[in-house]
Amino acid sequence: MTMTQPAAAPPAATPAPPQHAPDQSVMRLRELVFGAACAAAIRAAARIGVADALEEEPATAEELAAALRTEPRPLNRLLRALSSYGIFAEQPDGRFVHTGMSRMLREDAPDSLRNIALWCTEPWTWEAWPRLDDAVRTGQDVFADLYGKRFFDYLHDDAPESAAVFDKAMTRSSMQSARDVVDSLDLTGTTTVADIGGGQGHVLAGLLEKHPALHGTLLDLPKVVANADPRLRPGGALADRATLLPGDCRREIPVDADLYIIKNILEWDDDSTRRTLRNVVSAARPGARVLVIENLVDDSVSMRFTTAMDLLLLLNVGGQKHTRESLVTRMTEAGLAVGDVRPVNPYLHAFDSTVRGS
């Protein structure tokens, strides 16, 4: 009987080299150091008008390029880059569609951020950002060193296109937040209100429309109040209850009112912020109400945007966004008794205070 030899065991398989998961920290930092590319891509799309050209139906880069009079291949590359951030989306067939973010780059969107996107990427910003280390070392803005004059002087004297973008961005932002401010305010017992540094007066106009017995004053720089909300100007629907007062709140606030509103202007250099608050206290009666409305760097659902704006303010005007503590401190030092602090919307907080008695 012949014995059958057992089959030889197959050779052991060579183990595959370990598959290392990509280091997420490395990947994320690589993306962040190219953050300028994302900002530049958003700016390019806003200036070219890509979001306005793309309707609700999907479109190829070639179709969009024909409408926008651009080269299709570079446009496809731009759209591909933006789609990686969720701004537009590329379908499997290569056509592009809108996303929630891309729709906000449309000029006609109710919540449009097109002008904010342009403002945050204006040409001067690309010169200022590389000097952030200088601003951090010194605590001073770098704008005068770059351009030979202060920020707002440069805008209005040398960069009218940038100034126009700024005005549009601030107008849209103010209109969007004014509704929230108006809805959040209890004006029981209030007959007069002063909107200090209120821009075109969207908050004041909204309050006068909602409260037919209310009278109000808008104080801002002469060029600003000259372009106030049409409802507040002579002949406007609210003009008989509105006073347009040219002035600089950092120098004087010659207004007597039950309520003073200071919204998103305490962001300059610290001396200007302190002078503005002192001027309000000097003008107001003891017990008058002062409402300060600001973005906070320590209490916001949009910390990356708010802290970025905080650094940009350091660069261009030596200013800052406040923490809850820093704003309460400045208000208290000026002679205000701070009471309720509450959110107006996810991005703004209202600091309700009264002028202390002498």
C-alpha positions, 0 to 999 in steps of 0.5 A: 500500500502506497502512502500518499505524502501530505501536500505541502502547505502553501507559503505564508503570504507576505503581509501587506505593508500597513496602511497609514491613515492620512494625518488629519492635522497635516492635511488640515494645516496644508489647507489652511495655509492656502486659505488665500486661494479660497478667499481669492476664488470667492472674490473671483467668482463674485466679480465675474458674476458666476452665481448670478449666471447660474440659474436653478438648472445645472450648467456646464463650465462651457455654458457658464463661460459663454454667458460670462465671456470667460475662458471655459477651462479656467472657469471649470478649475475655479468652480472645481476649487470652490465646489471643494469648499461647498460653494457650488457643487459638481454633479457626476456629469460635470455640470454645476449646481448651486449650494446654499453658500453659492446662492448667497453670492448672488446680487439679488439674494435676500441674504446676499453676502456678495459685497461682504465677500468683496469687501473682505478681499479688497486689494488693500487687504492683500497688502495688509495681511502679511504685516500681521506679525508687525501689528501683533508685535507693536499693537498698532495698525499698519495702514498708515505705514503702508499707504501714508494715510489713515484707513478711511482717508485712504478709502475716500481719497485714493480708493473710491471703488473700494469705498463704494464696496464698503458702503454697499457691504455695510448697507446690506449688513445693516439692513439684514441686522436692523430687523432683528434689532427692531424686533428685539427691543422693548420701547415701553416708556420711550418717546425719543431715540438717538441712533449714534453712528447709525449709518444710513439709519436702517435701525432708526427707520425700522423703529419709527415705522414700528412705533408711530409715536416715537421720534428719533435722531440719526447722528453720523458723519456728514457724507453718511447722513446725506445718504440716509434711508430715504424714509428719513430724508425730507419728503420721506414717510418718516421725515416728520419724526426724524432728525438727521444730525451731521457730526462725529460721535468721537467728538461730541453727541449733542442729542438728548434722548430717552434711548441711545443706540450704539451698534457696531461702531465701538471697534476703532482704536481704544481711545476712540471707543472710550471717547464715544462712550464718555460723550454719550454719558455726557449728553444723556440725562441720569437714568437714560438708557444706552443700548450697545450692540456688538459682535463678540469674539467670545460668544458667537456661532461664527468665531472664525469670521469674528476673530478674523474681523478682529485681526483685520481691525487691528491691521487697518484701524488699530481696533478690535472686536470685544469680549463680553468682559472688555465691553462691560469694562469700557461701558462701566468706566464711562459711567454706565450701569450695565444690566441685561446682556442678551443675544439679538441674533446668533451674531450680535449681543445687546448690552442694556445699560443706564447712565448713572446719576452724578 
